[in-house]
Amino acid sequence: MTSLPSGGGPSGGPRRGAARLVPPRLRPPVPLPRVRSPFRSPLRGPWLTSVLGTVLLVGIPVLFVTGLLSYAAYNPDLSRINDKTPGKGLLGFYLFSWPTHPYWLYRVTQGVHVTLGVVLVPVLLAKLWSVVPKLFALPPVRSVGHALERLSLLLLVGGGIFEFATGILNTQLDYIFPGSFYPLHFYGAWVFFGAVLAHVALKLPLAVRSLRSRSFREELRTPRSRTRPEPADESGLVAAEPAEPTVSRRGALGMVGLGSLVLFVVTGGQSIGGPLRRAALLAPHGGEQGTGPSDFQVNKTAALAHIRPQDVGEDWRLTVRGSNGRSVQLSRTELAAMARHGAALPIACVEGWSSGDQHWEGVRLRDLAALVGFHDDPPGVFVESAQLAGSFRAVALRANQVRDPRSLLALRVNGADLSPDHGYPARVIVPDAPGVMNTKWVRQLTFGATYFEERA
């Protein structure tokens, strides 16, 4: 009996019932498994994004304006003594002579700036979460208009994260970013706010339509069981295959609001004062306090500033100079023998904290100016510290600050001599000036605008 070829019939062809071999190029394509989008939350949509955006639209301009006011308070146009932001050009168009009245102005504007910035963090994060599908949309660019929109979105998101991150790090004195905080935050603010304006111009009509599409009050009454996705549209925010809701929009907005409230409680007391000050867990940073009459916030201790005993000991002398060439030196005993005046003033710092009003005693700056010939119209003054490390070892004060009767070279606070950490043997106290302008461990005062120009 002759055996048949393997796999073949009597004639060598395929056996009945055997699978026919098909060349690979003729096989139908195998469908790939469909990958679901990771962005399936039924809460995302133009309405929720517009609600969060409205909150930021109110808060961000306030942050921008108070930030510019804070920059102006440093009097950065006083040559290059105070200016930490060279080359600002047209961006400094608004700068003006910072006033000394009311004495609490900087405390309020900077307190609002820092506290509001921290409080808006949950809103910013929720807004970024609501639009994250747009950041990964494909194709990345569909037209010139779409490219401009994507660019504004990149600057908006990047600028927002940068400004909030550097601001919060600054409140804790964590300068882990390269370069000086002042130019980085200043230039970043202009870029971020420009992106905000461009984004508003592009998205305002859509935001208005979205806000009108459903009642805010009704949405706050809708539980999770009745939460439905927003109607699909061209925004790219509504999930194509939404998952079941795990929280209502009311719950999501409530969590954002609760987060902001908690951050306000643990931050706001640093500038508001009163009972809330004890709840300010995030600030003042480090909780460094003095004792007794000096029991208020210390931003930089004598040890941190590398103040040596010989710099502030019995041999300490204050040098008072004038641009007219006159000069005198005074011991602390001689300063204490001069006519002394008092003023109740706070120390308010760029980090957002305020010491509250403390009672200072010392010699008026305008009386010291009179010692070197400036009796009637004292000019600005250049203040130098014995501090050997850190920024603002020397600052310039304007003439209006010198002439204010509350501007002192303070020797005592709250009825006691200054402590080493609060600037012993003498420190400057000026109404409505940022804390770093109230120089500690003063060793020299030079009166006269001409001196400012020479130092530049």
SVG drawing of the C-alpha trace seen along z (x, -y; Angstrom):
<svg xmlns="http://www.w3.org/2000/svg" viewBox="-31 -124 67 126">
<polyline fill="none" stroke="black" stroke-width="0.4" points="0.0,0.0 1.5,-3.3 1.5,-6.0 0.1,-9.4 2.2,-12.6 1.9,-14.1 -1.1,-16.6 -2.2,-15.7 -5.2,-13.9 -5.0,-11.2 -4.0,-13.7 -1.5,-15.5 -4.0,-18.4 -5.2,-19.5 -7.2,-17.0 -10.9,-17.5 -11.5,-19.5 -7.9,-20.7 -7.2,-24.4 -6.2,-26.3 -2.9,-28.1 -3.3,-31.8 -0.2,-34.0 0.4,-36.6 -0.1,-39.5 -3.7,-38.3 -4.7,-37.9 -7.1,-40.5 -5.5,-42.8 -5.9,-41.8 -7.7,-44.6 -5.7,-46.0 -7.2,-46.2 -8.8,-49.7 -7.0,-51.7 -9.2,-53.7 -8.3,-57.3 -7.0,-57.7 -9.1,-60.9 -12.6,-59.5 -13.9,-61.6 -17.5,-62.6 -16.9,-65.9 -14.6,-67.4 -16.2,-69.8 -16.4,-73.5 -18.7,-74.4 -16.5,-73.2 -13.4,-74.6 -15.1,-77.9 -16.1,-78.1 -12.6,-77.4 -11.3,-79.8 -13.6,-82.6 -12.1,-82.3 -8.6,-82.6 -9.7,-85.5 -10.6,-87.4 -7.6,-86.3 -4.7,-86.5 -5.1,-90.2 -5.1,-91.0 -1.9,-88.9 -0.3,-90.7 -1.1,-94.2 -0.1,-93.6 3.1,-92.0 3.9,-95.1 3.2,-97.2 5.6,-95.1 8.3,-95.6 7.7,-99.4 8.0,-99.4 11.6,-98.5 12.2,-101.7 14.2,-99.9 14.7,-103.0 17.1,-104.4 20.1,-103.7 21.5,-100.2 21.5,-100.1 18.1,-98.6 17.5,-97.4 17.8,-93.6 16.2,-93.5 18.5,-95.1 17.3,-95.7 13.6,-96.0 13.2,-98.8 9.6,-99.5 8.4,-97.0 9.3,-99.6 7.0,-102.3 4.7,-102.3 7.4,-102.8 6.7,-105.6 8.1,-106.9 6.7,-104.6 4.8,-106.5 5.1,-106.3 1.4,-106.9 -0.6,-104.9 2.1,-103.0 0.2,-99.7 -0.1,-99.8 2.7,-97.4 1.6,-95.0 -1.9,-94.8 -0.8,-94.6 1.9,-92.0 -0.3,-90.1 -3.0,-89.9 -0.4,-88.9 1.1,-86.0 -2.1,-84.8 -4.2,-84.9 -1.4,-83.2 -1.4,-80.3 -5.2,-80.1 -5.5,-79.9 -3.2,-76.8 -6.1,-74.3 -8.0,-76.2 -5.0,-76.3 -4.4,-72.6 -8.1,-71.8 -8.1,-74.0 -5.0,-72.2 -6.7,-68.9 -9.8,-70.0 -7.9,-70.9 -5.2,-68.2 -6.7,-66.3 -6.0,-69.4 -2.3,-69.2 -2.1,-65.7 -4.5,-66.3 -3.3,-65.0 -2.3,-66.3 -0.6,-68.9 -1.0,-71.7 -3.9,-71.8 -3.7,-75.4 -2.0,-78.7 -4.7,-79.8 -4.5,-76.5 -0.7,-76.9 -1.2,-80.3 -3.7,-78.8 -1.3,-76.0 1.6,-78.5 -0.6,-80.7 -1.6,-77.5 2.1,-76.5 3.0,-80.0 -0.1,-80.0 0.5,-76.6 4.3,-77.0 4.1,-80.6 1.5,-79.8 3.4,-76.9 6.6,-78.9 5.1,-81.9 3.3,-80.0 6.2,-77.7 8.8,-80.4 6.5,-82.5 5.7,-79.7 9.4,-78.8 10.3,-82.4 7.9,-82.5 9.9,-79.6 13.3,-81.1 14.0,-78.0 15.9,-79.5 16.5,-76.2 15.9,-77.9 18.8,-79.4 19.4,-83.1 17.8,-85.9 14.2,-85.6 13.5,-89.3 14.2,-89.3 12.9,-85.7 9.5,-86.5 9.3,-89.9 9.8,-88.8 7.8,-85.7 4.9,-87.7 4.8,-89.7 5.0,-86.6 2.3,-84.8 -0.1,-87.7 0.5,-88.3 -0.5,-84.7 -3.5,-85.1 -4.7,-88.1 -4.2,-86.1 -6.0,-83.1 -8.9,-85.2 -9.2,-86.9 -9.3,-83.4 -11.6,-81.6 -13.9,-84.3 -16.8,-83.7 -16.7,-79.9 -16.5,-80.5 -19.5,-82.8 -21.6,-80.3 -20.5,-77.5 -21.4,-79.3 -24.8,-80.1 -25.3,-76.5 -26.3,-75.3 -27.3,-76.8 -24.6,-77.0 -27.2,-76.8 -28.7,-73.7 -25.3,-72.1 -24.6,-72.5 -27.8,-70.7 -27.0,-67.7 -25.8,-64.6 -23.4,-62.1 -26.2,-59.7 -27.6,-62.3 -24.3,-63.7 -24.1,-63.3 -21.3,-64.3 -21.6,-67.6 -22.8,-67.4 -20.0,-66.5 -18.7,-69.6 -15.5,-70.8 -13.7,-71.9 -12.0,-68.5 -12.7,-68.5 -15.7,-66.1 -14.6,-62.4 -15.6,-60.3 -16.3,-57.3 -16.9,-58.8 -16.7,-56.5 -19.2,-56.4 -18.8,-59.4 -17.1,-58.9 -18.0,-62.4 -20.4,-65.1 -19.4,-68.4 -20.7,-69.8 -18.3,-67.5 -15.4,-68.5 -15.9,-72.2 -16.4,-71.6 -13.0,-69.9 -11.3,-72.7 -13.0,-75.3 -12.2,-73.3 -8.5,-73.1 -8.4,-76.8 -10.0,-77.5 -7.5,-75.2 -4.6,-77.0 -6.1,-80.4 -6.3,-79.3 -2.7,-78.0 -1.3,-81.0 -3.4,-84.1 -2.7,-84.7 0.9,-85.6 -0.2,-89.0 -3.7,-89.4 -2.5,-88.8 -4.8,-88.1 -5.9,-84.6 -5.2,-83.5 -1.5,-84.0 -1.3,-80.9 -2.9,-78.9 -0.3,-80.1 1.5,-76.7 3.0,-77.3 4.4,-80.7 6.2,-82.5 8.7,-80.1 10.7,-78.3 8.8,-80.0 12.0,-81.9 10.9,-84.3 12.5,-86.5 11.8,-86.5 10.3,-89.0 9.9,-92.5 11.6,-91.1 9.0,-88.3 8.2,-88.8 9.3,-87.3 13.0,-87.2 13.7,-86.8 17.5,-86.5 19.4,-85.9 22.7,-87.6 24.4,-84.2 22.9,-83.6 24.1,-87.1 27.6,-86.4 27.5,-89.3 30.7,-89.1 31.0,-90.4 33.5,-93.0 31.1,-94.4 28.5,-95.3 30.4,-95.4 31.5,-98.3 33.8,-99.7 30.9,-100.0 30.5,-103.5 27.9,-104.8 29.4,-106.8 27.1,-109.6 28.3,-111.1 26.9,-113.7 27.5,-114.2 28.8,-117.6 31.8,-116.0 30.8,-116.4 31.1,-113.3 30.6,-112.5 31.0,-109.3 28.7,-108.4 28.9,-105.8 25.7,-104.1 25.8,-106.1 26.0,-109.4 23.1,-108.3 21.0,-107.5 21.8,-111.0 20.2,-112.6 16.5,-113.5 14.6,-110.2 11.2,-109.6 8.9,-106.7 6.7,-105.1 4.4,-102.1 5.2,-100.3 5.1,-96.8 7.8,-94.9 6.1,-93.5 8.2,-91.2 8.1,-90.1 7.4,-86.6 4.0,-87.8 4.4,-87.8 4.0,-90.8 5.2,-91.3 2.3,-93.5 2.8,-96.9 5.8,-97.1 6.8,-100.3 10.2,-101.5 12.4,-104.2 15.3,-105.9 16.7,-108.9 14.9,-110.3 16.7,-109.9 16.1,-113.6 17.9,-114.6 20.9,-112.5 20.8,-114.2 21.0,-117.6 24.2,-116.5 25.9,-116.6 24.3,-119.9 20.9,-118.9 18.6,-120.8 15.6,-121.9 15.3,-119.5 17.1,-116.2 17.8,-114.1 17.7,-110.3 20.1,-108.1 22.3,-105.1 22.2,-102.7 25.0,-100.1 25.0,-97.2 27.7,-95.2 26.1,-92.1 28.8,-90.2 26.5,-87.7 23.2,-87.7 21.4,-90.3 20.3,-93.8 23.4,-94.5 23.0,-98.0 19.8,-99.8 18.8,-103.3 15.9,-105.2 14.1,-108.1 14.0,-111.7 10.3,-111.3 11.2,-108.3 13.9,-110.2 11.7,-113.2 8.9,-111.2 9.0,-111.8 8.4,-108.1 11.5,-107.1 14.0,-106.1 17.4,-104.7 15.9,-102.5 17.8,-101.6 15.0,-100.0 11.8,-98.1 8.8,-97.6 10.7,-99.2 13.9,-97.2 17.2,-97.5 17.2,-95.7 18.2,-92.1 21.1,-90.9 18.7,-89.2 16.6,-92.3 19.5,-94.5 21.4,-95.6 23.0,-98.1 20.9,-100.0 18.5,-99.4 16.5,-101.4 12.7,-101.5 10.7,-103.2 6.9,-103.3 5.4,-101.3 8.7,-99.9 9.4,-96.2 11.2,-94.4 14.5,-94.2 14.6,-98.0 14.6,-98.2 18.3,-97.4 19.7,-95.8 23.2,-96.2 23.6,-99.6 27.2,-100.9 27.0,-103.8 24.5,-106.4 25.3,-108.5 22.9,-111.3 22.7,-112.8 21.4,-111.9 24.8,-112.6 26.2,-109.7 23.6,-107.4 24.7,-108.4 28.4,-107.8 27.6,-104.3 25.9,-103.4"/>
</svg>
